[in-house]
Amino acid sequence: MAIAQSKVTSQGQISVPAEVRRRLGIGPGSVIEWEEKDGTMTVRRKGGYTFEEMHKILFGDKPPVRPCRDDVKEGIRRYILKRHPKRNAGH
């Protein structure tokens, strides 16, 4: 049974319906991947981040060192504020 439909534009773009986005847990900036198997195409959210990606998100271009817990918490806080400025406007 189909959940939803999308129309392909002349440039090959599609919009992911809201119900599909909710079920996949995706939003702006999310990456999805396509897989073909036995004539069926599957789309899914690409999962996880590599260690290098997480380090860059939390600490920028600083060289990898073992951070203390407070540094990790502060890095996460800065990332959330940057990623969701409207949610944190009152804080």
NUBA-737211 format. One record per atom (N, C-alpha, C, O): x, y, z. Coordinates in pm, whole numbers, padded with zeros to 5 digits, always signed. Example, Ala and Ser with C-alpha at 12.3 -4.5 7.8 and 13.67 -1.06 7.14 Angstrom:
2
+01319-00569+00780 +01230-00450+00780 +01320-00330+00780 +01424-00332+00846 +01285-00225+00708 +01367-00106+00714 +01290+00003+00787 +01341+00114+00804 
END
This chain:
91
+00085-00117+00000 +00000+00000+00000 +00090+00124+00000 +00183+00133+00079 +00062+00218-00087 +00140+00342-00099 +00108+00436+00017 -00007+00451+00057 +00212+00499+00071 +00196+00598+00178 +00160+00733+00117 +00070+00802+00166 +00231+00769+00010 +00213+00899-00053 +00271+00894-00193 +00332+00794-00233 +00253+01002-00268 +00308+01013-00403 +00388+01142-00415 +00363+01240-00344 +00485+01140-00507 +00562+01259-00540 +00566+01272-00691 +00561+01172-00762 +00576+01394-00739 +00588+01420-00881 +00730+01462-00911 +00787+01543-00838 +00789+01410-01016 +00924+01444-01056 +00921+01569-01143 +00842+01577-01238 +01007+01667-01111 +01013+01789-01191 +01095+01763-01317 +01156+01657-01331 +01096+01860-01408 +01175+01846-01530 +01324+01837-01502 +01401+01792-01587 +01366+01881-01383 +01507+01873-01345 +01538+01750-01260 +01647+01738-01205 +01441+01659-01251 +01463+01534-01178 +01449+01546-01028 +01493+01456-00955 +01390+01653-00978 +01374+01672-00835 +01238+01622-00790 +01141+01622-00866 +01231+01580-00662 +01104+01541-00603 +01092+01608-00466 +01192+01646-00405 +00971+01620-00418 +00946+01663-00281 +00912+01538-00201 +00835+01454-00247 +00969+01527-00082 +00939+01413+00004 +00817+01451+00087 +00822+01548+00163 +00708+01377+00074 +00585+01411+00147 +00607+01413+00298 +00692+01341+00351 +00530+01497+00368 +00545+01515+00512 +00535+01382+00588 +00615+01359+00679 +00442+01298+00554 +00426+01169+00623 +00551+01084+00609 +00592+01017+00704 +00613+01085+00491 +00735+01007+00468 +00850+01068+00548 +00929+00994+00608 +00860+01201+00551 +00964+01267+00631 +00951+01231+00778 +01051+01203+00845 +00828+01231+00829 +00805+01195+00969 +00846+01051+00995 +00914+01022+01094 +00806+00961+00909 +00838+00819+00929 +00988+00792+00920 +01040+00706+00992 +01057+00865+00832 +01201+00845+00818 +01281+00926+00921 +01400+00901+00942 +01215+01023+00984 +01285+01108+01080 +01385+01200+01012 +01496+01219+01062 +01347+01256+00897 +01438+01342+00823 +01386+01485+00819 +01267+01511+00837 +01478+01577+00794 +01445+01718+00781 +01548+01784+00691 +01625+01715+00624 +01551+01916+00689 +01647+01987+00606 +01790+01942+00636 +01831+01934+00752 +01864+01913+00532 +02002+01870+00547 +02019+01720+00563 +02132+01670+00557 +01910+01647+00583 +01919+01501+00595 +01960+01441+00461 +01931+01496+00355 +02026+01328+00468 +02067+01256+00348 +01987+01128+00341 +01976+01054+00439 +01931+01102+00224 +01861+00976+00202 +01936+00899+00095 +02002+00958+00009 +01926+00767+00100 +01993+00686+00000 +01892+00593-00066 +01792+00554-00005 +01921+00559-00190 +01835+00476-00272 +01905+00344-00298 +02026+00341-00321 +01830+00236-00295 +01886+00104-00322 +01789+00027-00412 +01669+00024-00387 +01844-00035-00515 +01762-00118-00603 +01795-00263-00578 +01912-00302-00574 +01691-00343-00561 +01710-00487-00540 +01590-00560-00598 +01475-00534-00561 +01618-00651-00689 +01512-00733-00751 +01400-00648-00811 +01282-00682-00797 +01436-00539-00876 +01337-00456-00943 +01258-00364-00851 +01164-00298-00896 +01295-00358-00724 +01227-00271-00628 +01326-00166-00579 +01440-00198-00545 +01281-00041-00576 +01365+00069-00529 +01326+00100-00385 +01208+00117-00354 +01425+00108-00298 +01403+00139-00157 +01474+00271-00126 +01588+00292-00167 +01405+00357-00052 +01467+00482-00006 +01469+00478+00145 +01372+00436+00209 +01581+00521+00204 +01594+00521+00349 +01684+00635+00392 +01763+00688+00314 +01671+00670+00517 +01757+00772+00575 +01897+00713+00588 +01914+00601+00637 +01996+00789+00545 +02134+00746+00564 +02166+00768+00710 +02145+00877+00763 +02217+00667+00774 +02234+00673+00918 +02372+00713+00963 +02472+00688+00897 +02373+00776+01079 +02494+00800+01153 +02593+00899+01096 +02584+00942+00981 +02686+00933+01179 +02797+01020+01143 +02926+00945+01171 +02931+00860+01261 +03030+00975+01097 +03161+00919+01127 +03220+00996+01245 +03172+01104+01280 +03325+00941+01306 +03393+01011+01415 +03443+01146+01368 +03433+01246+01440 +03499+01149+01246 +03553+01274+01194 +03444+01379+01176 +03465+01497+01207 +03326+01337+01126 +03215+01431+01110 +03169+01485+01246 +03146+01605+01260 +03156+01397+01345 +03113+01441+01478 +03216+01537+01539 +03178+01638+01599 +03343+01508+01524 +03447+01595+01579 +03441+01732+01514 +03452+01834+01582 +03423+01736+01381 +03416+01864+01311 +03292+01942+01354 +03300+02064+01372 +03178+01874+01371 +03056+01940+01417 +03077+02001+01555 +03039+02116+01580 +03136+01925+01645 +03149+01970+01783 +03265+02065+01808 +03255+02156+01890 +03378+02044+01736 +03498+02119+01770 +03561+02193+01653 +03670+02247+01667 +03493+02197+01539 +03546+02268+01424 +03672+02205+01371 +03681+02082+01362 +03769+02285+01334 +03892+02235+01273 +04004+02208+01373 +04119+02186+01333 +03973+02210+01502 +04075+02180+01602 +04124+02037+01582 +04045+01950+01545 +04252+02011+01605 +04301+01874+01590 +04238+01781+01693 +04208+01824+01804 +04217+01654+01657 +04153+01560+01750 +04237+01541+01878 +04354+01504+01872 +04174+01568+01989 +04231+01539+02121 +04117+01482+02204 +04000+01504+02173 +04151+01411+02307 +04046+01355+02392 +03986+01468+02476 +04049+01513+02572 +03863+01513+02442 +03804+01624+02516 +03745+01576+02649 +03709+01459+02665 +03736+01668+02742 +03669+01635+02868 +03518+01644+02848 +03471+01697+02747 +03444+01593+02942 +03297+01590+02932 +03239+01730+02912 +03146+01747+02833 +03291+01828+02984 +03238+01964+02972 +03261+02021+02831 +03176+02094+02780 +03374+01987+02769 +03400+02033+02632 +03300+01971+02535 +03251+02039+02444 +03269+01844+02555 +03172+01777+02468 +03034+01841+02485 +02967+01871+02386 +02993+01863+02609 +02863+01925+02635 +02855+02064+02573 +02753+02100+02514 +02962+02142+02585 +02964+02277+02528 +02961+02272+02376 +02894+02353+02313 +03031+02176+02316 +03028+02160+02171 +02888+02125+02122 +02843+02178+02020 +02821+02037+02193 +02683+02000+02156 +02591+02121+02170 +02508+02145+02082 +02606+02197+02279 +02523+02317+02299 +02540+02416+02185 +02442+02468+02133 +02666+02443+02146 +02692+02537+02035 +02632+02485+01905 +02576+02563+01828 +02644+02354+01880 +02589+02296+01758 +02437+02312+01754 +02381+02350+01652 +02370+02282+01865 +02223+02294+01871 +02181+02439+01849 +02088+02466+01773 +02251+02534+01914 +02217+02676+01895 +02235+02719+01750 +02153+02795+01697 +02340+02671+01686 +02365+02705+01546 +02263+02640+01454 +02215+02702+01360 +02230+02515+01481 +02140+02438+01396 +01995+02480+01410 +01919+02474+01313 +01954+02524+01531 +01814+02559+01559 +01805+02695+01627 +01763+02703+01743 +01844+02803+01557 +01848+02934+01622 +01710+02983+01669 +01701+03049+01772 +01604+02952+01596 +01471+03001+01635 +01423+02937+01763 +01359+03002+01846 +01453+02809+01781 +01411+02739+01904 +01480+02796+02027 +01425+02794+02137 +01600+02846+02008 +01680+02889+02122 +01685+03039+02137 +01768+03091+02211 +01597+03113+02067 +01601+03259+02068 +01577+03316+02208 +01632+03420+02242 +01497+03249+02288 +01466+03299+02422 +01564+03257+02528 +01547+03295+02644 +01668+03181+02494 +01763+03129+02593 +01890+03208+02595 +01980+03177+02673 
END
